[in-house]
């Protein structure tokens, strides 16, 4: 904790900027407000806002009261933007000058404030109107190599590419895919320059979103869990996912219970039912993963249900035939002497259920997204229940018709 003291505020800020926001917030929350403020005030504006947003209202207010009023107001403004928008990702450390200023005056400002601007990761100088609206951008190379008596408007690149403060992460990713910029100016609804969003920040946000989706897909409510969190919180988040799954599994179990006489007569089915369930679930989860990834990349929209369905049918038919043939042969080899047609039953059920699994897995996330439910969290249990229910039914029904 010595390195996190106010006496080492720059180092402490650097360390916290490399932590997860939740971890950094936990550390900050244990410090006296004045000590925490001394560290927070030297962070980049986006990191500062992210950490403050993780704190309780009382704790954040106590720390903000120790900051410069202007900086505190800036933090309060930034935390109001969505974390997945340009406003939530932007920094407010950038260089801008009005159109009428001379190049010599700009260079003089750079020299006079070199120590402060060294933190800005400067790549561009932005040009604004008197009302603050973005009107142009200047490359540092042009700024240095042009005679100093000219105005900056004479060498600026007019109507520069920019993003809106409310642009969502997929749109920002598309912007940087199309433009080879290190950063982009952010404007409000009136065209006023209010910040800069860096390519690195968008890429990091994409990685964090992928991590949250992976955790949600694994059944972590909220899409975030660390073992440093309180045990009670971790237990509650996991049980919130696991308990409803008991009810869903009871639905599938009811099919098995209904066909209990068939299982009692053809005992080998007890061997193959778990295999059918697991293989169909794996096939379906592959389709779920592809759909969720395409949703996160903006390649697929919730309205594209039929397109996803058609493409998954082609994959499902072939994979179903292959898997059904393999498992059918295994079933016949293991128990064909007693029930010669068991391979047909098990293989046919596997083929059909694999097709069902991939079509359901490919489309359910789109339906969930359309109704406002997190597909990463809900798609897996829905898929498992559906494939178990249908797989058990088709297997046991075929067994009743063919083997008994």
Secondary structure, DSSP 8 states (H G I E B T S, - for coil): -GGGSGGGHHHHHHHHHTS-HHHHHHHHHTS-HHHHHHHHTTS-HHHHHHHHHHS-HHHHHHHHTTS-HHHHHHHHHHTTS-TTBHHHH-BS---EEETT-BHHHHHHHHHHTHHHHGGG---EEEEE-TT-BEEEEEEHHHHHHS-TTSBGGGTSEES--EEETT-BHHHHHHHHHHS--SEEEEE-TT-BEEEEEEHHHHHHHHHHHHHHHHHHHTT-TTS---TTS-HHHHHHHHHHHHHHHHHHHHHHHHHHHHTHHHHHHSTTHHHHHHHHHHHHHHHHHHHHHHHHHHHHTTS--TT-HHHHHHHHHHHHHHHHHHHHHHHHHHHHHHHTTT-TTHHHHHHHHHHHHHHHHHHHHHHHHHHHHHTT--HHHHHHHHHHHHHHHHHHHHHHHHHHHHT-
